[in-house]
Amino acid sequence: MDAQVLVMEYVRCNLCGADAALVRYPCTIGEHAEGEWGAYACTHSGYGRHHTIVQCQECGLVYTNPRLNQHDIVDTYESVEDPLYLEEREGRVLTFEHHLKPLERIAGPPDGRPLLDVGCYAGVFVEIAASHGWDAWGVEPSRWAVEQAQARGLHVAQGTLDTADLPEAHFDVVTMWDVIEHLTDPRRALEQAHRLLRSPEPAKGKPGGLVVVHTIDIDSLFARLMGARWPWLMEMHIYYFSRRTLRAMLEKCGFELISDRPQGRYLRLGYLTNRVGALVPVVGRPAEWLVTKLRLRGVAVPIDLGDLFTAYARKV
């Protein structure tokens, strides 16, 4: 995508509203430099390239400040195209099959119940959930990604929780896989999820709808050990939750946390070594050459460094 002059804005803490924060990681790209919109593609390899990352002195939430203004970020995501994402489909299928197991243990059997995947990108999780028996919907800002999903016959709408026409109090489950860290207003997104989820019916013994949030963990051991070299410090990430700060935000938005736990993913060796090559070329490039030579690029392996976690919470 073409480079454009960045227009930055300062924001208050999205969790507590405070305007007092300390710099945790200084900017590595220049606050008023020209930026590549391609940095917002899901598979972009701009590890370590980010704007100033601060930590709220009141509640501890970590976030980018200043950042691109909200309208530019939304416009960017609407324009994103990411063919490399499709090449890693097999690993994502295995990951989402793995993610569905604990979700269904908590939510119960699918039985045709409605599920909404927010920021569903090309719709891989929507497709997997539908194959398990959910009435699976998706919403996604990227026009390119929505075209990919709809071409596979999936029920995916183009837009955001603010713009898509979605029925209130309709869904039994709302999922956000690797989404909340990209949002300009995660608290509003969780409030919107609360509005869309089915309300509890105590007389019928029915609990409220379930929200599932999978994100990166800024307070994980691996993140703390890596410090400024933690790969997930990237331009596309705006919020860096810990399990504590995500729990606090869920509670503020009308949810009761059921559990949160580390949860990794599956990656094919070809894609994994390509990502390592972007981060540490001296290691990744020879490794990618080797797995290609041995015809192992398509082999999927589980990866769990403890810095990704999933929170499950009920509408109350």
N, C-alpha and C positions, 0 to 999 in steps of 0.2 A: 504494500500500500504506500501511497505517497506520504512523504514527511510533511508535517504541518507545524506551525508555531504553536506551542502549548500555552493555553490560558489556564493559569492555576487559581485555585480558591482555597481559603482557609476555612476549616470547619471545627465545630465543637465535638466533644466526645459523643458518640452515638448511643452510648449506654447510659451515662449519667448526666450529660449535658454540660459538664465542666469545660472551662476554657483554659485549663492549666495543665500543660504537658511538658515532659522532658524528652529531648532527642535521645532515641535509643540507637538508631542507625542513621548516620548522615547520608545525604543524597549522594548518589554515585553517577548521576547522568546530567546534572545541571538543572536548576529549577526552571530556567527559561530557555532551555535548549530546544532544538527541533527534534521531535520524537517520531518514531516509526509507529504508525497505527497497527502494523502487524504484530507489535508486542502484546496485543490483546487476543491473539489467536491462542486457542487452548494448548497447542503443541509448541508454542514459541519457546525458544531455548535461551532467553535472556536472563539466565541465572545471575544474581548479584547486581543486576541493573535496576535501580529503583529510585524513587523520590524519597524525601526525608521521612523516616518512620519514627513516630513518637509514642510515648506511653503516658496515658492519663494519670495525673498525680492523685486523683480522687479514687477511681475504681480499678485502675490497672489495665484498662483496655489498650491494646496496641493497634495503631492505625497510621495510614499515610496522611501527612499534613505538612505543607499544602499538597493538593492533588489537582488533577484535571477537573474542570467543572462538570457537574452532573450531566448536562445535556450533551457535551462532547463525548463523554464515556458511553452513554446510551447510543448515540449515533454511531460510535465506533463499533460497538458490539453488533449493531444491526448490519454493518457492512462487512464483518469478518467472514473470510473464506479460509478453510483449513483442510485441504485434501489429505495432509499427512494423518489427520485424525482417523480417516476412514481406513488407512493402511493398518492401524493398530486395533481394528475391530475385534479380532479374536481375543486379545488380551482383555478388552473391555467387557466382552460377553462373559468370560470367566470371572472377572471381578464382580459384575453385577449378579451373576448366579450365586456367587459367594455372599454378597451383601443381602440378597433376598432371604436367606435362611434365618438369620436372627430377626429380621423385620417381621417375617411371618410367624415366628414364635411369639412375638409380642402382639402383633396386630390380629393374629388369627388367620384362618384359611381365606383364600381370595374370594371364592364363591361369587364371582362377578361383581364384587364391590368396587366402587370408584376410587381410583388413585390418580393423583396429579404429580407429575415430575416437573419441577421448576428449573428452568435453565437446562432443558433436556438435550440441547445441542442437536446431534443428528438422530436422536431418538433411540439409542441402543437400549437404555434401561426401560423405556416405554415398551419396546418390542419384547424384551425379556419378561417384564411384568405381565403383559398381555398373554404371553405363551403359558404363564403359570395360572391364568384364570382371572386376573384382575381386569376390570374395565379401566384400562390405562389411558390417561390423557397426558399431554405434554404442552408446555409453553416455553418459547425460546425467542430471543430477539433477533438472532442472526437469520437473515433472509435465505442465505445459502444453506445453512443447516436445516432450516424448516423444509426447504425444497428436497433435501436428501431424505428427510423423514417421511414426508408426504409421498414421495416416490415409492416408498416401501409400504404404503397404505396405512400409515400410522396416524392416530388422532392427535395431531400436533398443531397448535395455533401459534402464529407469529406475533410476538409482542412481549410484554412484561406483565407482572401481576397488576400493575396499575392500568394497563391499556387493553389487555385481553378480556373478552366477554366470558367470564367464568361464573357458574352458579354458586351462590352463597350457601353455606352450611350443607354442602353436597358431598364432599369427599370424606372417605374413611381414613385416607392416608395422603399426606403431602410430603414429598421427598425433595431434598436439596443436596445433590451430590456434587461436591467441589464447586459450589456456587456462592455461598454466603460471603466468602472472602473477596469476591469480585464486585459486590453490590455497593452502591453509593450510600444506601440507607438500609442496612440489614435489619434494624429494628422495625421499620415500616414493613419490610418483606415478611417478617414473622407475624406482625399484626394482621397483614393480609392473609397469611396462611391460616391464622386463627379464625378469621372471618369465613374462609372457604371450607373449613373443616366442620364435620357434623358435631352438633352439641351433645353433651351427655344426656342420657335419658334414665335417670336413677330408677324410676318406677318399672322400667323394662329391663333393668340390669345391664344397660348398654353404656360403656364408658365413652368419653369424648374421643374425637378423631385424633390420630397420631401424626406428629410431625417428626421427620427424620432428617437430621442435619449432619453431613459428613464434611469435615474441613481439616485444615492443617492446624497443628498444635504448637504455638509459639513457646509454651512452657515445657514441652517434652524434653527428655534427657538429651536426645540427639540434637534438637534445636539449640539447647543451652551449650552443649559441647562445641557445636559448629560456630556459634556466635554469628558474626557478620558474614561468614562463609556458608551459612545455611542456604541450600539451593532455593527454597521457597520464598526468599526475599526477592521479589520481582515486581516490575512496573505494573503488571496486571492485577496484583493483589493489593487491595485497599485496606482490608481489616485482617488482623492476625489474632484470632481468638485463642484463649486457653480453655480448658474444660471449666474452670471457675467462671470466667467472664461470659462464656456462652450460656452456662446454667443461669447466671444472673439475668441475662437478656431474655432468655426463654421465660423465666418467671415474671419479668416485667410485662411480657406480652401475653400473659394469661395461660401459661403452660406449667405443668408439673413434670419435672424430670423423672423419668423411669430409670434410665441408666445412660452412661457414656463409657465408651471403651475404645482402645486402640483398634484400628482396623486397616489392614494393608490392602494391596491390590496385586493383580497379575499383570506382568509385562512380558512381551515376547523379547527374546534375547537380542534380536536385531534392533528393535526400538530402544531397549534398555541401553545397549552399548552406544547407540547414537546419542542418547541423552547424556550419558556419561562423557562422551566425546565433546559435547558442547560445554560441559562443566570443567572437565580435566582432559584436554586433548591428548596429552602425553600418555594417558591410560586408555581413554575411550576409543581413540582411533585405531590403535593396534588390536584392541579387543573386538571392535566391529569387523575389522579385516579378518580376524581369526574365525569368528562365528559365521561369517559369510563363506570363508574358505571351507569350513566344515559342514556347511549347509544346515546350520542350526538357527538361522534367523527366526524361523517360525516357532521355535520351542518356547512355550510360556512357562514362566517361573514366578513363584510367589515372592513378593517383596514387602517387608514390614519392618520399618526402622523405628516404629513407635511414635512417629510425628504426624500421623493421620489418625483421626478419631471420629466416631459416630455417636451422636447424641439422639436419644429417643425420648419424646415428651408428649404428654397427653393434654388435650384441651380441657380446661376446667372452668 
